[in-house]
């Protein structure tokens, strides 16, 4: 499977918008057939593990372990997440390790691994450099995410000492999302007011410069849908 950018995108115009605000949503970033294949892969063919915050780091439960875990053990983890979320930083969503699996050579025909190759291709990286005005960008990482009822991501800045993150991205592949279902990517200003909020959408690439305060609003328990995306950072080294 081969991915290409939509040839109607105007990197210069997008760059002017990005450099005014430090964030942008690029609509229709892929030709629709390719975006549809990615959505179908996420919705039907991707195994999902659980990802949450514990002991000052991200705690990952791989798909095969989470699926075998007894219900009472899952509930114990969920209760820990909800309790710690009341007073401190926390997140909970389902994940698939795209970069790690792609680099390990697992299932080379899997569409998500072709996506990883694409975001590390020179045409895509050059597009990101032109839009963001950051010529030092040389590579990207990738993780697939799935937000369903009770999933959330608390406000944070994405900055870590010693890391080379320059631009965060969310390739949103969510269809038919109701605004009452939460899951919005929220960008905050320096007074911690929401400066902009992006609804889960289909075939849209959201990008913002790191560090930047942002969150994903809680998906309520009554939500019947799935917020599906491919996400990560563009790095300078």
Buried (B, 14 or more C-beta within 10 A) or exposed (E): BEBEBBEEBEBEEBBEEBBEEBBBBBEBBBBEEBBBBBBEBBBEEBEBBBBBBEEEEEEBBBBEEBEEBEEEEEEEBBEBBEEBBEEEEBBBBBBBBBBEBBEEEEEEEBBBBBBBBBBBBEEBBBBBBBBBEBEEBBEBBBBBBBBBBBBBBBEBEBEEEEEBBBBBBBBBBBBEBEEEBBBBBBBBEEEEEBBBBBBBBBBBBBBBBBEBBBBBBBBBEEBEBBBBBBBBBBBBE
